[in-house]
Amino acid sequence: MTSPTGQQWLLSSGRDSLTVVEVGGGLRQWARDGLEILAGYAADAPCTSGRGQQLIPWPNRIRDGRYSYAGVERQLPISEVEHHNASHGLVRWSPWRLVERTDSSITVGHRLFPQPGWDWHLESTTTYAVAPEGLTVTVRVTNVGEETVPFGYGAHPYVAIGDAPVEEVEVRIAATHFVEVDDRLIPVGTTPVEGSAFDHRERKAIGTQRLDTAYTGLDVVDGRWTVTVATTGRPVVDVWADAQALPWAQVFSGKAEAGQAGEHGIAVEPMTCPPNAFNSGDSLLELAAGETWTGTWGISRR
């Protein structure tokens, strides 16, 4: 039988078991001590809701799939039909290749070629590594073309919450500002969290205020920001990222309600930029010919 996500690269190392998939080079599953830390999906199932996927060369959405760069208007395919946006980049349904496997890590690679709305070449590698402190993901993206490239990155892991009702899950997001969006989930402004329903600087239950929210001004300790997800009866999970490379975090609770037992999860998404950055320019990166961007994020349990 051929899996919808292609080859399954399994790593078993001490307390850890994780699976990286060929389609999108994403993380399908990670368990520690037999407990699933991520809300993933089965080997014979397609990836749904972006679970564990990599978002290259932009995270989140581009309004109408349209943007201008280097004086040229460009039109990307509309991949989010409901809101008429181009969503989550161009590599998550592409085949990746196995680059290296060690006793504690799997590295996969991909080359992005020109296509409608995108005129450049990017070479990407992603290493998933386990250690006693948890999972570390290191991403390197190189502009292997001859022109400067607009660029953004995001990751889309879901922290498993078991059978817990989403409104009872507690999260801590130590950030000063959040992004307000319109009915198409495109930013309309950045607002202080103070006094808002989106203020999770102290750990509290999600409640009835569902999250699909980008945060910035994240509290940095030892060069990292951390978002915490706590569920009764399960270990506390921290998602962290290198704050210089990945200064934004998106937290999404909207799929937790629809999931079945064992599939519930809260997405915590390290990002280089907010939605629609190809148009707003907010935190948009530009890679010169030969330049490499490196970002590191990870997950640990307590």
N, C-alpha and C positions, 0 to 999 in steps of 0.2 A: 504494500500500500504506500502511495506517495502522500506525504504530509502536506497540508495547505501551506505550511511555512518552510517546506524544504528540509534540508538536512538538519538534524538535531545534534548539536555538539554538547555532550554531557561532561561535566566535571564533577568528580567526587573526590573530596579532599578533607579527611578528618571529619569534622562536625558538619561539613557543608556539602550541599548538592545543588548545582545550578545547571541550567540549560540555555544555550545561546542558539538562535535559529538562523538559517540561511537567508530567509526573506526578511529584509530590513536590518539584519545583524543585531536583532533585538534580544532582550533578556526575557525568555519565556517563563522561567521559574527559578526561584532561589529558596532553599530551605536550610535551616540550621537546627541541629539536634532533632531532625524529623518534623519540625514545625515549619510550615510555609510562611515565610516572611512577606512575600509578595503575593498579591492577588493576580495570579497568572492565568494560564489556560492549558488545556490538554494538548498532548502531542498531535492528536488527530483532528484538532480544531483549528479554525482560522484565528488570527489575532483580531480581537474586537476592542473597540474603544481606545486604540493606541497603546494597549498594554505592553509596557517594556520597550516601546519603539524609540528609535533615534530620529530626531527632527533636524534635518540638514537639507538645504542651506538656510532655512529659517524656521523658527518655532511659531506655533500658534497660527495666526491668520494674516492674510493680505487682502484688504478690501477689494472686492470685485476681481481679484487676481491681477490687478493692474498696478504698475509702478513705473517710474522713470529713473533711469540710471545712465550716467555719462551722456546725458542729452538725448537718450533714446527711450521712447515709450515702449513698454513691453507688456504682453498679455500672457499670463499663465493659465493653464486649464483650471476650471472651477471644480475643486474637489470636495467642497462643502456646499452641496446644492441648496440645502435649507436656508443658508444665510448668504449664498452667492459669494463665497470667498474661496481663495486658494489656501489650503490648510496644511500645516505641519510638514512642509518641505517636499522633497522629491526622491528620497531614498528609502522610505519605509516599506515600499512594496518591491524594491529591487533586490536581486540576489547579491549577497555578500560572499566573500571567500574566507576560508580558514587560513590565517597567516602563521600562527604559532600556537602551540599548546604546551604548557608546562604542568607540573604537578599541582600548581595552585592558580593557574590562570589560562584564559582563552583569549586570543587576539584575532579579530576579524577585520577585513578590509574591503574597501569599495572605491571605485572610480566613477565620478559623476561626469557625464558628457553633456555637451550642448543639446538642447531640446526646446520645444516651443516655450517662449518666455524666459529662457535661460541660455546664455551664450558662452558659458565658461567651463573650465575643467577643474575639478577638485578631487584630491586623493585623500581618503579618510581611513584611519585605523582606530579601533576601539578595543581596549583591553579590560576584561572583567577579571578581577583578582580577589581571592579570598584570603583572609588572615584572621588571627584570633580576634582582632578588633572589629571585623566585619567585612563588608564588600566594598571594594574601591574600583571605580570606573574611570579610566583615563582615555581621553579622546584627543586625537591629533588630526587636524585638517590642514592640508597644504594646497595652496594655489599652484597647480602644475602647468598653468597656461601662461600667456604672455601679457595679459591685461589685468588690471586691478578688479577685484571681485567684491560685490556686496555680500555680506555673510552674517548669519546668525545660527545658533545651535540651541537645541533643547533636548531634554530626556523626559521620558513619560512613564516612570515606574509607579505602580499602585501598591501602597502598603495594605496588606491584608487586615481586615477587621473581623473575620469570622462571621458569626451570625448576629453580631451586635447591630441594633438599630443605628442608622447613621447619625441621628440627632443626639445619641448618647456618647458618641466618640469625641474625645477631647483632643484639641490641637493647640499647639503653641507656635505662633508665627511672630517672632520678635522683629517687627518691621514698623517703620514710621509712617509709610504711605501705601495706599493701594490704588489700583487703576479702575476708574469708573468706565463702563462700556455702554454702548447703545444696544438696540434690540438685535443687532447683527454681531454683537460681541466685539465691536471695534472700539478702541479707546476714545473717550471724549475728554478725559482729564485725569490728573493724578491728585489724590485727595489725602489729607492726613487721616490716619485711622482713629485718632483721638475722638471719642464721642460717637463713633459709628458702630454698626453691627459687625463690621469687619475687623474690629480691634481684638486680636488674639495675642497681644503681647504677654499676657498671663494665660497659662493653660486653662482652657474652658471648653465646654461642650459645644459642638457645632449648632445644636438646636434646630430651629426651623429655618434659620438663615443659611441656605445652601451656598456653597462656595464654588465659583469658577472665576478665580480672582488672581490677578498678578500683583505681587508685592515688591516694593523697593525700599531702600533705606534700612536694609536688614542689619541687625546687630551682628558684629563680627568679633569672634574670639579666636585667637591664634590663626587668623587668616581665613576663617571659615564662618559661614552662617549655618544655622541648624533649624530645621522645622521638626517638631515632635508630634507623633501620633500615639495616643494612649487609648487602649480599649480594655475594658474589664475582662479579666481572665486571660489576657495575652501579654507578652512582653511589651514594654514601651519601645517604640522604634523611632530612631532619629535619622532623618535624611539631611545630609550636609553637602556643601559645595565650596570650592575655592571661590571666595567672594570677589577676587579681582577678575577672574575669568568669567564667572557666572554670577553677576550681581543681582539677578532677578529670580524670583520663585513664584510659580503658579500653583495654587492649591485648588483641587477640583473634587467635589464630593458628589457630583450629580449622578454618577453611575453606581454609587453604593446602594441606592434604593432599589435599582432594577436588578442587581445581581442576585444569584441564588446562593445557597449556603456554600461557604468556602470560596466564593468568587467576589464577595464584597471587598471594596478597597477604596482608599483615599489616594488620589494621585497627588504627588508632590514633585513638581517639575522644575529642576534647575534650568535656567535660561540665560542667554547672553543679553537678551533684549525683550521688550514687551511686544504684544501683538501689533501688527501693522508697521513695524519699524522700517520696512523697505520704503514706506511713504513718509512717515514722520521723521525718520532719521534718528529717533530716540535710541541711544546705545547701539546703533548699527555699526558693525565692524566692516572694515574694508581691508582685504588681504591683497598686498602687492604681489606681483609675480615672484614665485619662489618662497613666499612667506608662509609660515606655519602658525596656526593657532592651537594652543593646548589648553584643555580644561579637565579638571578632576572633580568628581563628586562621589558620594558613597552612601551606604546605609549601615547602621549598626543597631543592635538590639540590646536592651538592658535586662 
